[in-house]
């Protein structure tokens, strides 16, 4: 099998996965909306279908955590448990402060190059023009 044939097969598989993912979401919604509350075992597939409880999530008040950790002499531990999310600068920081915050983040960023990988993506309008 040539590399082009393998690439095409990868693209075909990706399309099928997307289609199956849509159908999976539809079926889950239909079962949930119908009040499904059983356990169905499918030994030939090695799978079971069950209604699971949602996971609880905790949201922390970062400023209170920082203050409490500082008060208890744990300030050095704070950076180990926090993560900066770049997109939050535009979403959550006052617009007039965004340039300064962005600048501070860039000055303190460690940028590492990601590893190469093979991916399959939807074609852009420019790609479609090239092949037609």
C-alpha positions, 0 to 999 in steps of 0.5 A, spaced: 500 500 500 502 506 497 503 512 502 498 516 498 493 510 499 494 509 507 493 517 507 486 516 504 485 510 508 486 515 514 482 520 511 476 515 510 477 513 517 476 520 520 470 521 516 467 515 519 469 516 526 466 523 525 459 520 523 459 515 528 461 520 534 454 524 531 450 518 531 453 516 538 451 523 541 444 522 538 443 515 541 445 518 548 440 523 548 435 519 545 436 514 551 437 520 556 431 523 554 427 517 554 429 516 562 433 510 560 435 507 567 437 500 566 444 496 565 444 492 558 450 487 558 452 486 551 457 480 552 459 479 544 461 486 544 464 486 551 460 493 553 455 495 557 450 501 557 449 504 563 446 511 566 452 514 570 452 519 575 455 526 573 462 528 576 462 533 581 466 539 580 469 544 585 471 551 583 476 555 587 476 562 589 484 563 587 485 569 591 482 566 598 487 560 596 493 564 595 491 568 601 490 562 606 497 559 603 501 565 604 498 566 611 500 558 612 507 559 609 505 555 603 506 560 598 512 556 595 507 551 593 502 555 590 505 555 583 505 548 583 498 547 583 495 553 579 495 553 571 495 560 567 490 559 561 492 564 555 485 564 552 483 567 559 486 573 558 481 576 553 476 572 556 476 575 563 481 580 564 479 588 563 480 590 556 485 596 558 489 591 562 490 585 557 496 588 553 500 588 560 498 582 562 499 579 555 506 582 556 508 579 563 505 572 560 510 572 554 516 575 558 515 569 563 513 563 558 517 557 556 516 555 549 517 548 547 516 545 540 511 540 540 512 533 537 511 532 529 505 527 528 500 525 523 493 528 523 487 528 518 483 535 518 477 538 514 480 541 507 479 549 507 476 553 502 483 554 499 484 546 499 478 545 495 480 550 490 486 547 489 483 540 487 477 542 483 
